[in-house]
């Protein structure tokens, strides 16, 4: 497998967030799907600390998936190992990667937290990391940084993208996906698919099946394929159940619910609930699911690359999550707004379309936004450079690639 020399792609947004929390009396928890770059973020941050004058003795870095640290998978051993390396007269920066591999890790985290002069950073590939006992122990004492694979802007920072036009780079970004190692691989379908299949298999076994005691891997994969084929479309647990039963498998709604929870907890899929814009309330039915990486989806589905509209919607959803928004699907009578993006600063509405050069398509895409009678920003995103910057009665039309690289 031909690869370029390993180069660390800057993860500026996440790195700056870590820097902003440096030496604060809070545990920094980085979560996200396997291979999204959590370990590399630690590496980038450690490089920054060394540039700031922090010595090697002040840095303890442990990856619990490395066989070198296999003896530390017992929580007493992990704690004692770290305790013996602490620099009591100065700050020690402690990094523990994939901490959920150590049963009882909660006790280690809590014991390190109460010691002086420790700045503690941990990662995990499952949302259970912040549930149960740890959430109780650390209530109000941690901050979570939810990490995703490369944004398109970050993808453009890779050496391979520097040799491509922006449109070609975006085409590869959609086709092959956004895991950070992908830009280092040669542009070869077999090579990339082999790499992605390896990630998929590892996530499936380690982060989904093992942690939920799922033994029917075939059924789990069927649910993943149903979800993957329906990104951007409203779907219910019952509909998934009916689809699988139509293929000759017996399954209950309750089982589907368990599998869906496992898939979202492992950050493979994200669920966007429907929001009644007029009633200002969330609806319990027919949410949408988006996949963490289009390369995973394209590897699973024979026609995964054909529905460009839903792919673009998936990309926009993930970008809004990266930018710190809480994202839902907007419902307004019989109309639907693709995304209602909310922060403590207010609301933004987004509509996404492959193209709106046709006048009828433009009217159809604008209609849901025009039906919202408030003063929050409303944006129409498309792949059309023509028309970008236009205002349609206050609705701003923007070129998607420009929007993706604007922050």
C-alpha positions in Angstrom: 0.0 0.0 0.0 1.7 3.2 -1.2 1.4 6.1 1.3 2.9 9.5 1.6 5.2 10.3 4.5 3.1 10.7 7.6 2.3 14.4 8.1 0.2 15.8 11.0 -2.8 17.7 9.5 -3.4 20.7 11.7 -6.7 20.3 13.7 -6.7 24.0 14.6 -10.2 24.3 16.0 -9.8 21.4 18.4 -6.2 22.3 19.3 -7.2 25.9 20.2 -10.0 24.5 22.3 -7.5 22.3 24.3 -5.2 25.3 24.6 -8.0 27.4 26.0 -8.6 24.9 28.8 -4.9 24.4 29.7 -4.2 24.2 33.4 -7.9 24.6 34.3 -9.1 22.4 37.1 -11.2 20.4 34.8 -10.8 17.0 33.1 -10.6 17.4 29.4 -12.5 14.5 27.7 -12.2 14.1 23.9 -14.8 11.8 22.4 -15.4 10.7 18.8 -15.5 7.8 16.4 -12.4 5.6 16.2 -9.6 6.9 13.9 -11.1 10.4 13.8 -7.8 11.9 15.0 -8.0 11.9 18.8 -4.5 10.5 19.3 -3.1 12.8 16.8 -4.7 15.8 18.6 -2.9 14.7 21.7 0.4 14.6 19.6 -0.3 18.1 18.3 -1.0 19.4 21.7 2.1 17.8 23.3 4.2 19.4 20.5 2.6 22.8 21.5 3.4 22.2 25.2 7.0 21.4 24.4 7.2 24.6 22.4 5.9 26.4 25.5 8.8 25.0 27.5 7.2 22.0 29.1 9.7 19.2 29.6 9.4 15.5 28.8 9.3 14.7 32.5 6.1 16.7 32.8 4.3 14.7 30.1 2.8 11.3 30.7 1.2 9.8 27.6 -0.5 6.4 27.6 -2.4 4.6 24.8 -4.4 1.7 26.4 -4.8 0.0 23.0 -1.0 -0.2 22.6 0.3 -3.7 23.7 3.2 -1.9 25.3 0.7 -0.7 28.0 -1.2 -4.0 28.3 -0.2 -4.3 32.0 -2.0 -1.0 32.7 -5.5 -2.4 31.9 -6.0 -3.0 35.6 -7.0 0.2 37.2 -4.7 -0.1 40.3 -1.7 -0.7 38.0 -2.7 2.3 35.8 -3.0 4.6 38.8 0.2 3.6 40.4 2.1 3.8 37.1 1.0 7.4 36.7 1.4 8.4 40.3 5.1 7.2 40.3 5.8 9.5 37.3 4.1 12.7 38.7 6.3 15.8 39.1 5.0 17.0 42.4 6.8 20.4 42.3 5.4 21.4 38.9 2.4 20.7 36.6 2.3 17.2 35.0 0.2 16.8 31.9 -1.4 13.3 31.8 -2.8 11.9 28.5 -4.7 8.6 28.5 -6.0 7.4 25.2 -9.0 5.0 24.9 -9.4 5.0 28.6 -12.5 2.8 28.5 -10.2 -0.1 27.8 -9.4 -0.2 31.5 -12.3 -1.6 33.6 -12.7 0.7 36.6 -11.0 3.6 34.9 -13.5 5.9 36.7 -11.6 5.4 40.0 -8.3 6.4 38.3 -9.8 9.5 36.8 -11.4 10.6 40.1 -8.2 9.9 42.1 -6.0 11.9 39.7 -8.5 14.7 39.6 -8.2 15.4 43.4 -4.4 15.5 43.3 -2.6 18.9 42.8 -0.7 20.1 39.8 -2.2 17.6 37.3 -3.7 18.6 34.0 -5.7 15.5 32.8 -6.7 14.6 29.3 -8.6 11.4 28.3 -10.1 10.1 25.1 -12.8 7.5 24.3 -14.6 6.0 21.3 -17.9 5.5 23.0 -20.5 7.8 24.5 -20.8 5.4 27.5 -17.5 7.1 28.6 -19.6 10.0 30.0 -22.5 8.0 31.3 -23.1 6.1 34.5 -20.6 6.2 37.3 -18.1 8.5 35.6 -20.8 11.2 34.9 -21.8 11.0 38.6 -18.3 11.2 39.8 -17.3 14.1 37.5 -20.5 16.1 37.5 -19.4 19.7 36.8 -15.7 18.7 36.8 -15.1 18.0 33.1 -15.5 19.5 29.7 -16.2 17.4 26.6 -14.7 18.0 23.2 -16.6 16.1 20.6 -14.3 15.3 17.7 -15.2 14.4 14.1 -13.1 13.4 11.1 -11.6 16.1 8.9 -13.7 19.1 7.9 -13.3 20.0 4.3 -11.2 23.0 5.4 -8.9 20.6 7.3 -8.8 18.2 4.3 -7.5 21.1 2.2 -4.5 21.4 4.6 -3.3 17.9 3.5 -0.4 17.7 1.0 -2.4 15.7 -1.5 -5.2 18.3 -1.6 -2.6 21.1 -2.2 -2.0 19.5 -5.6 -5.7 19.5 -6.6 -8.2 22.1 -7.5 -10.8 22.8 -4.8 -13.5 21.0 -6.8 -11.4 17.9 -7.3 -10.5 17.8 -3.6 -14.1 18.1 -2.7 -15.0 15.2 -5.1 -12.4 13.1 -3.4 -13.6 14.2 0.1 -17.1 13.1 -0.8 -16.0 9.8 -2.4 -13.3 8.6 -0.1 -14.4 10.2 3.1 -12.7 12.3 5.8 -10.8 10.0 8.1 -7.4 11.8 8.6 -5.3 9.1 7.1 -7.2 9.0 3.8 -5.4 12.0 2.2 -2.1 10.1 2.8 -3.2 7.2 0.6 -2.9 7.0 -3.1 -6.1 7.8 -5.0 -6.9 4.2 -5.7 -10.3 2.7 -5.0 -8.9 -0.7 -3.9 -6.4 0.9 -1.5 -8.9 3.3 0.0 -11.6 0.7 0.4 -9.3 -1.7 2.1 -8.3 0.9 4.6 -12.0 2.0 5.2 -13.1 -1.6 5.5 -10.5 -2.1 8.2 -11.8 0.9 10.2 -15.4 -0.3 9.7 -14.6 -3.9 10.9 -12.8 -2.6 14.0 -15.6 -0.2 14.9 -18.2 -2.9 14.4 -16.5 -5.4 16.6 -14.8 -3.3 19.3 -17.1 -0.3 19.7 -20.5 -1.7 18.9 -20.9 -5.5 19.2 -18.5 -6.0 22.1 -19.8 -3.2 24.3 -23.4 -4.1 23.7 -22.9 -7.9 23.7 -24.3 -8.1 20.2 -23.6 -11.5 18.7 -25.7 -11.2 15.5 -23.2 -9.2 13.4 -25.2 -9.9 10.2 -28.3 -8.2 11.6 -26.3 -5.3 12.9 -24.8 -4.8 9.4 -28.3 -4.9 7.9 -29.4 -2.1 10.2 -26.3 0.0 9.3 -27.0 -0.4 5.6 -30.7 0.6 6.0 -29.6 3.7 7.9 -26.8 4.5 5.5 -29.2 4.3 2.5 -31.6 6.6 4.3 -29.4 9.5 5.3 -31.3 12.8 5.0 -34.7 11.0 5.0 -37.1 10.8 7.9 -37.0 7.3 9.3 -38.6 5.5 12.3 -37.6 2.5 14.3 -40.6 0.7 13.0 -39.7 1.5 9.4 -36.3 0.0 9.9 -37.9 -3.1 11.5 -40.3 -3.5 8.6 -37.5 -3.1 6.0 -35.5 -5.8 7.6 -38.5 -8.1 8.1 -39.3 -7.7 4.4 -35.9 -9.3 3.7 -36.9 -12.4 5.6 -35.3 -11.6 9.0 -37.4 -11.6 12.2 -36.6 -8.7 14.5 -38.5 -6.6 17.1 -38.7 -2.9 17.4 -37.0 -3.2 20.8 -34.0 -4.9 19.2 -33.7 -2.2 16.6 -33.8 0.4 19.3 -30.9 -1.4 21.1 -28.9 -1.5 17.9 -29.6 2.1 17.1 -28.4 3.2 20.5 -25.2 1.2 20.1 -24.5 2.8 16.7 -25.1 6.4 18.0 -23.1 5.7 21.2 -20.1 4.6 19.0 -20.4 7.9 17.0 -21.1 6.1 13.7 -24.4 7.7 13.2 -25.8 11.0 14.6 -29.5 11.5 15.1 -31.2 14.8 14.3 -34.6 15.2 15.9 -37.5 17.0 14.3 -38.3 20.5 15.7 -41.7 22.2 15.3 -40.6 25.7 14.5 -44.0 27.3 15.1 -44.7 25.4 18.3 -41.1 25.6 19.5 -41.0 22.0 20.6 -39.3 18.8 19.6 -41.3 16.0 18.0 -40.8 12.4 19.0 -41.3 10.8 15.6 -39.4 10.6 12.3 -36.0 11.9 13.0 -33.1 11.7 10.5 -29.8 9.9 10.8 -26.5 11.1 9.4 -23.3 9.0 9.1 -20.0 10.2 10.5 -18.1 9.6 7.3 -19.3 9.3 3.7 -16.4 7.0 2.8 -17.9 4.5 5.2 -21.2 4.8 3.6 -19.9 4.5 0.0 -18.0 1.4 1.0 -21.2 -0.2 2.3 -23.6 0.7 -0.5 -23.2 -0.1 -4.1 -24.9 3.2 -5.2 -23.7 5.3 -2.2 -22.3 8.0 -4.4 -25.4 8.6 -6.5 -27.6 10.7 -4.3 -25.5 13.9 -4.2 -28.2 15.9 -2.4 -28.3 13.7 0.6 -24.5 13.5 0.7 -24.2 17.3 0.7 -26.8 17.4 3.5 -24.7 15.0 5.5 -21.6 17.1 5.1 -23.5 20.3 6.1 -24.9 18.6 9.2 -21.5 17.4 10.4 -20.0 20.9 9.7 -22.7 22.5 11.9 -21.9 20.1 14.7 -18.2 20.9 14.3 -19.0 24.6 14.7 -20.7 24.0 18.0 -24.4 24.1 17.0 -27.1 21.8 18.2 -28.8 20.7 15.0 -32.4 19.6 14.4 -34.7 19.2 11.4 -37.2 22.0 11.1 -41.0 21.3 10.6 -43.4 24.0 9.6 -46.9 22.8 8.7 -46.3 20.7 5.5 -42.9 22.2 4.8 -39.5 21.1 6.1 -36.3 23.1 6.8 -33.2 21.0 6.4 -31.5 22.3 9.6 -32.3 24.4 12.6 -28.9 25.2 14.1 -29.0 26.6 17.6 -26.4 28.1 20.0 -26.6 30.3 23.0 -26.3 33.2 20.6 -29.5 32.3 18.7 -30.8 30.3 15.7 -29.8 29.9 12.1 -31.8 28.1 9.4 -30.2 26.2 6.6 -31.6 24.7 3.4 -29.2 22.5 1.3 -29.5 21.7 -2.4 -27.2 20.3 -5.1 -28.3 23.1 -7.5 -30.9 25.8 -7.7 -30.2 27.1 -11.2 -33.6 25.9 -12.3 -36.1 28.6 -11.2 -38.7 26.1 -10.0 -36.1 24.3 -7.9 -35.0 27.7 -6.4 -38.6 28.5 -5.5 -39.1 25.1 -3.9 -36.0 25.4 -1.8 -36.8 28.9 -0.7 -40.4 28.2 0.3 -39.7 26.6 3.7 -37.4 29.5 4.7 -39.8 32.1 3.5 -42.5 30.6 5.7 -40.5 31.3 8.8 -41.5 34.7 10.2 -38.7 35.6 12.5 -35.5 37.6 12.2 -33.0 34.9 12.5 -30.5 34.3 9.6 -31.7 32.0 6.8 -29.2 30.5 4.4 -29.6 28.5 1.2 -26.5 26.4 0.4 -25.8 24.9 -3.0 -23.0 23.9 -5.4 -23.8 26.8 -7.6 -21.1 29.5 -7.8 -23.6 31.5 -10.0 -26.0 33.2 -7.7 -23.8 33.0 -4.6 -24.1 36.1 -2.6 -27.7 36.9 -3.7 -30.3 37.8 -1.2 -33.9 36.4 -1.7 -36.0 38.6 0.5 -33.4 38.3 3.2 -32.5 34.7 2.6 -28.8 34.5 1.7 -27.7 32.2 -1.1 -24.2 30.8 -0.6 -21.8 28.6 -2.5 -21.3 25.5 -0.4 -17.6 25.1 -0.9 -17.0 28.8 0.1 -19.2 28.3 3.2 -17.3 25.1 4.2 -14.0 27.0 4.2 -15.3 30.2 5.7 -14.4 29.4 9.3 
